[in-house]
Amino acid sequence: MKKLLSVLLMLALVLALVPAAIAEEEPITVSVFVGNPREQPTPDNKIFKKIEDELGIKFEFEFLAGDLDETLAIKIAGEDYADLMDGGNSADTLINAGALINLMDYISEEKTPNIWTHIQPYLGRLLYDDGSLYIIPNFGRNYNAQIQNYCNGPAFWIQKQVLEWAGYPQVKTLNEYFDLIERFIAENPTNEDGNPYTGFEILCDDWRSFCLRNPVQHLVGRPNDGDVLVDINDNYRVEAFVIQPYAKPYYAKLNEEFHKGIINKDTFVQNYDQYIAKLSSGTVLGMFDQYWDFQSATDALVTAGMDKYTYIGLPLVYDPEYVDGKEIEEHYLNGAVINVNRGYGISVNCPYPERMVQLFETLLSDEWQTILEWGIEGEDYYVEDGRFLRTDEQKKNSQSQPWKNANTAYALMDGLPKKQGTRDDGNAWEPGNQPELYFDLMSDYDKDFLKAYGYKVPADFFNPPIELAPYGEAWQIDYVNEPDVSIAETDFVTTQMKYLPEIIMCDPAEIDGKWDEFVQAVEDIPISTFIDYMQEQVLKLVEKANGN
């Protein structure tokens, strides 16, 4: 009898647990906010259907429409958070507002081995001082070898047809770049449809105003550190490069080009969508930008068969005349940078945070990473002698935006933690980096273009990536919990946005006075509040990296 009672008791306990287990795996719909404009995936998207069938999860996407900071401010004020929040380059504001949960409450080597392996080498950079983590970075985690086929970050971009027209010259300096654009537009004022060309665009919209503010650090030979330049040869000294004497020649050059008609006045007031529309039309010859920021325009041009209007990145430096006769070596490409606080966080409104962490864990498995990156074997790629390959039709499909909307999870994948570099079997995690495919994925025009230079990949225009500085990249430093620093940085950006367009458009005789006024306005912020904090944090990160 006791044995029977014991069995019945155990059975009762098992039955009591069944509803909870079933409830945990019940189908759910997850709301997702993406801090970038995107196209909605089709209702019959096959990868999302697979996720729904196998994991019981559907997604409802809200993509950014309008200004990111304004949108996030409204959401924070109303605590209107999706389950998954991708705050783009303003994700720190979500963290500071308490909108995201601490993921380390759900992550451990035992419970989430895929996530743990993914973040463990970078915990010293990712965790806050209290040990919290709010976002698993969406990019920058390389496995095995880093692959650098193209520049995904900052460069001066130029339409390939301009270089073709000029006989494929090597363009290395700022003056060479604008001289080429001037000569091309003088002989080719309009495109084949009679639409006038714009020589150079400057995106000034919201946080993307880095297109106006950041070029000088690269012209003097440094990779991207955001609003500051860090002199690695002078005890990591930090300075606001945009007000230094070496910055003035760049904006004076833009003033010259503005008065030559190479730069249009409306460039300073257009929004991001208008900018992308211009680039997508094929009428913009050049700009400074980061490739990921205008990739949608490239996709549109490729889809339309307008390959000669797509862009190649050039790692320009100052002409010696601007820097006391020095020859500058370019360093646009940096070592692999973990994308701190960029990607999805789980909001405090999410009713199933543990299941979301387990979703990240599952999607970081080799099986799901292959599905998310390559697609379905036999449909989107094939395997031959252990190598992942694609047929001509599969290559063509992978470059079609309408096809991607129906057959990939790009809308979700961009913000997810992901594996980059190479798999243990030697294949690239990203199809675009597979050696056998990268060149084949190009159009005939692009192949001929690179062959004319004797290059194999677009990254051949650049020096190889330099070793990543021990502090990483300074733009990643968080100061949202430092009100005085945040105010100083905001005022710094606002001041640049007020004065730099004025300097570019003013009468050339007024440049000296305008420049002095600008420098004084920045110093009056006071900019030292921001710079001193950045200096402190850079040195702290260097000490941490050195094990001190």
N, C-alpha and C positions, 0 to 999 in steps of 0.2 A: 504493500500500500504506500509506504514512504517513497519507494522508487517511482510509483505511478504519479504521486503528487509532485515529485521532483521534475519528472518529464513534463507534466502539465504546466508547471510553473515556468520552465524554460521555454515551452511553446508559447505561453502567454507573453513572455518577454520579447520573443522574436516577432510575434504578431504586432506587439505594441510599437516595435521599431519600423515595421514595414511602411506605414504611411509616411514617416519622415524620409525614408530612403526614396520612396516613390516621388514625394514632393520635391526632393532635391533635384531629381532628374526630369521633372515635368517640363514640357516645352515652355520657353519664355521668349519674350520679345525685349531686346536690349536697345535702349535709345543711345544714340551716338552723336556727339557734337564734334564737328571737324572745323578747326580754325583756319580753313582755306576754302576757296571756292572750288567745287568739284561737280561733276555730272552725276546724277543719280544712277545707280546700277539698274539694269532692267529687272522687272518682276520675276523673270524666269532665269536669272543669272545662275549658271550651273554650279559655281563654286559655293555661293551662298546657299543654294539648295542642298549641296552636299553637307555643309556645316549644319544646316537645319535637320537633315535626315539623321546624321550621325551623332550630333552633339545636342540636338534639341534647342538650338538657339537661332532666332531670327533677329534682324537688325533694322532699326528705323534711323535713317541718317538725317541730320540737319547740317547742311554745309554753310559756311560763312557767306553772308550776303551783306556787303557794306564794310564798315570800319571794324576791325577786330577789337581794338581796345574799347570802343563804345559798346559793342555787342557784349563783351565780357563784363563790362561795368553794369549793364542792365541785368544780366544774368545773376551777377553777384548781389546786386541790390535786392532782387526778388528771390534769391536762393533758387533760381530756376536752372537746375543742373541736370543734364542728361546722365545716364548711368556711366557712360564713358565720356570723358571730356579731353579733347585735344585742343589746348589753348595756343598752339603754334608758338610763335616767338614771345608771346605774352603769358605763357603758362605760369610764370612766377606769381602773377597776380592772383591766379586761382589758389595757389599754394598759400600765399599770404592771407587770403580771405578765409582760409579754413574750408575750402570747397572740396578738397580731396582727402581720402583716407591714407593712413600710413600703411604702405604695402608690406612693410617688414613684420607686421602683426600676422601675416599669412604666409610668409616666405621662409623656408628653411631648407637646408641641404637634404633633409629626409622627406619633407612633404612636397617640395617643388624642386626636384633635382635639375630639371632643364633650366629653370629660371636662375637657380643658384649658380650653375656653371656659367650662365650667361653674364651675370653681374659680378661674380666673386672677384675677378681680377681688378675690378674698378671700384670696389666698395669705398676705398679711401677717397675717391673723387665724388662718388654718388651720394653718400650718406651725409645728412646734416649732422651737426655736432651732437644732437640728442639721439643719433642712430636711426632717424626716420628716413624713409624713401617714399616719394609720392608718384614718381613716374619711372618706368623702366624705359631707358632710351630707345628710340625707334631706329637710330642709325649709329654707325661707328663701331659696332662690335664685330671685329674681324676674327674669323677662325682660320688657323693655319696661315696662309699667305694673303697679304693685302694686294688687291688688284687695282691698277690705276690705268684704265683705258682712256679716260676722258676727264676733263675738268668739270666737276659738278658744282664747284664753288665760284669765287669771284674771278673775273677777267674783264678785259676790254674785248667786246665781241664785234665781229664784222661779218657782213654777208660774204659767203664764199665767192659769189659772182664778182665781187669787187677785186678780190685777189686773183681770180682767173683772168679778169679783164687786164690786170696790170702785169700778167705774165708770171704769177706765183712768186712774188717777192717775199723776202724775210723782213717782216715789220717788227722792229724791236722797241722803238721809242715813241713817246707821245707825239712828237712833231712828225715823225714818219707816218704815223697812223692818221692824223688829221690831214696831212698833205695828200695822202692817197684818197681819202674820202672827198676832199675838195676837187681833186683832178677828175675823179669818177663822175661826180655830180655835175661838173662843168660840161662834160661830154655826154652825160646821160641824165638829163634833168627829170625825165619821167620813165616809168616802166613801160612794158610792152602794151599795157592797156591805156597809156596816156596819163596815169596818175603820178603826181610829182613825188619825188623821193624826199625824205627827211634825212639829213646827214647824221645827226646824233640826237638820241633821246635821253632824258634824265628823269627817271622815275622818282617822284618826291612824295608819294602817297603813304601816309601813316608810318608804320614801322619799316616799310620798305624804302624809306628815304635814305637807307644806307647806300643806295645807288648814287646819291648826291654827296654823302658825307664821308664815305670810306676809301675812295680810290687812292688818296695820297700815301697811305701806309704801304700800299703795294708798289707804287711808283718809286719809293725809296728802298725797296727790296725786302719787305717783311710780309709774312702771311697774315691771315685775317685774325686780328685781336679785337675787332669791334670798334669802340669809340676811342681806344687808346693805342699807343705804340709802346711796346715793351722792348727796351734795349738789352738784349741778352748779353751783350759784351760790357755792360756797365752796371753789374750787380742787379740786373732786371729792373732798371730804372723805368718808371712809367711816366708818360707825358701825354697831354692832349695834342695829338699831331696836327689837328686841323687849324690850330692857331699859331703853329710854328712858322718861322720864315720860309722853310722849305715847302710849305703848303701853298703859299701865295701864287707861285708860278702856275700851278694847275688851274686855279680859278681865273687867273689872268688869261690863260690860254683859252678857257671856255668863253670868256668875255670876247676875245678875238674871234672865235668861231661863231658866236652869237651875232656879232655885227657883220659877219660875212654871210649870214643867212643859213649856216649849217645847222644851227640850233634854233628851233621855233619857240616863241614865247609861251605857247600853250602847254609845253612840256612840264611847266612848273605847277599847273593846276589840274592836269588830267588825273583821273583815278586809275587804279590798277586795271580794271576791266577795259578801260579805254586804251591803256598802254598795251595790253595783250592784244587787243583788236588791231592796233596799228602794226605790231610786229607780225601778227598773223596775216596781214594783208600783203606783206612782202615789200612795203614801201620804206622801211626804216633800215638804213645802212649800218648803223653802229650804235652801241650803248655800253655802259659799264653796268654789270649786273652779275648775279649768281645764277648758274645754269638752271638749278632747280626752280628758281623763281619765274622763269619764262618758258619752261619746258612745254607747257600747254600750247604755246605759240608755235614751237618747233613741231609738235605733234600735228597741229593743224596744217602747217606748211607741207609736211611730209605726206599727210593724207591727201592733200590737194595736188600732189606731184610737183610741188614747187621747191625742189631740193636745192636749186642754186640760190634761193633766197634764204636758206637756213644759215646758221651762224657758226663760226669757228672762234674759239677763244684765243686771245693773244695776251701773253704775259708782259705787258708794256712796262718800261721803266722810264725815268726821267732822262732826257738828253743831258749830257755832261754840263752844258751851259747853265742848267738850272741848279746844279749842286756842286758848285765850285770846281768844275772840271773832273769830278770823280766818275769812274765807270761803275755803274750799279749792276750787281748780279741779282736776277729775279728769283724770288722764292714764293711764288703763288701757291704751289701745292705743298700741303703740310702732311706730316705723318697722320695715321688714323686717329681721329678725334671722336671719343664717345660723346654722343649728343645729349649732354646733361639737361634734364628737365624738359625734354622734347619728346612728345608722343602722348599716349593715353594715360590719364590718371583715372582712378575709380572714384566717383563722386560720393559725398556723404549721403546723397539721396538714393543711392543704389541699394535695393533691398536684398541683393545677393552678392556681396563683395567676394566671399570665398569662392563662389562659382565663377566669378569673373577672373580671379587670379588663376583658378584651374583652367579657364579658357586660355589665358596666356601660356600657361604651362603646356597644355596640349598642343597649341599652335606652334610652340617652339620645338616640338619633336621633329626629328628628321623627316618623318612621313608627311606631316602637315606643312613643314617648310617647303618641301618639294612640291606639294600641291599648290601652295600659295605662290611660289615663285615660277615654277615650270608648267603647272597645270596638270592635266590628266594624261598619263602615259598612253600612247596610241592615238590620242586626239590632238594633243598640243605639242608633243615631242615624242621621240623614239630613242631607244638605247641600242647602240651598236658597239661591240667590243668594250662595254663598260662606260662608254662616253654618251652623254646626253646631247642629242642632236635634233634638228628640226628640218622638215622638208621646206621647199620654197613656199608652199602655201601656208605652212605653219609660221614661217618667218613673216610673211606678209600680214597674216592675221594679228600677230603680236604687236604690230606697229599701227594697227587701226583702232582709233579711239572707240568707235561704235562697237567693234568686236570686243574690245577690252571691257566695255560696260556690261556686256552680256556674258562674258566667259572668264573673267578674272575677279578677284576680290580686292582690286587696287584701291577702291574707295575706303576699305577697312585697313588694308595691309600697310598703307603709307605710315600710319601712326602706331602700328604694332611693333613690339620688339622683334627683331629679325636677325638671322645669321647672314653675315657677309664674308667675303673672302672665298675660301675653297672648302669643299667637303673632304672628309677623310679619304674618299676614293679618288680625289683629284679633280672632280668636276667643280665648276663654279656654282656657288649658291644662286647667283643671279644670272639668268640666261644671257643678258647683255654682256657679261664678263667672260663667257665661255670662249676660249681662244678660237675654237673651230667656227663659232657662230658670229663673233663680233664683226669681223670684216665682211662675212657673207650677209649679215643683216643690213649692211649699208646698201644704198641705192647705187646704181652704176655711176651716177654723177659723183657721189662721195668717194667711191673707190678710185675713180680717175683723179679726183681732186687730191687725195692723199698720195697717190702714186706720183703725181707731178712734183710733190715735195720730197719724195723718197721716204715717206712715213708710212707706218702701219696702222697707227691709232691717233686720234686727236691729241692725246696727252703728249705725243712726241713734239708738239709745239712748245712744251714747257720743260723746265728742268725737273729732274726726278724729285719726289717729295723729300723735304728735309726732315730731320729727326724732330719729332714733336717736343716742344719745350716742356720742362717738368711741371709747369703750371697749366698745361693744356692749351686752351685758347681763352684769352681774357674775357671775351664776350660772354662766356658761360658763368662768370662770377655773379652770384645772386646778391642783390642789395635791397630787395623789396621789404625786408624787415628792418631796414635802416632808413627811417623817414627823411632825415636830413640829406642822406646820400641820394635817395630816390628823387627828392625835389631838385637837388643840384643837377642830377643827370637829365631829368625832364627839362629843366630850364636850359641846359646845355644843348639838347636836341632842338628845342624850340627856337633858341637864339640862332643856331645854324640855319634852321629852316626860314628864318626871317631875313638874315643878312646874305647868305650865300647866293640865292637867286638875284638879289639886288646887285651884288658885286658882278655877277655874270652879265646882267643886263644894263648896267650903268654906262654912262659915257666913259670911254677909256681914260680920259683925263681925270676922272673921279676915283679911279680904282684905289690909289694910295690912301686917300682919305677914308673911303668906305672900308678898306681893310683895317685900318687903324681903329676905326669905330667898332668894327666887329670884334677884334681882339680885346678891346677894352670892355665890351659888353660881356664877353665870355668870362673875363677875369673878375668882373663885378658880381658874378652869380652868387657866391664865389666858386669857381671851378675847382679850387683846391680841396673843397669838401669831398668831391667825387674822386679826384685823382689820388688824394692821400689814402682814401679807403681802398681804392684799387691797388695801390702800392702795397698796402698792408696785406691784402688778401693774396696777391701774387707771391709775395715772400713767404707767406704761411703755406701756400700750396707747394712751393719749391722745397721748403723744409720737410713737409709731409712726404713728398716724393723721394726725398733723399733719406727718409727714415729717421729724421730728427724729431 
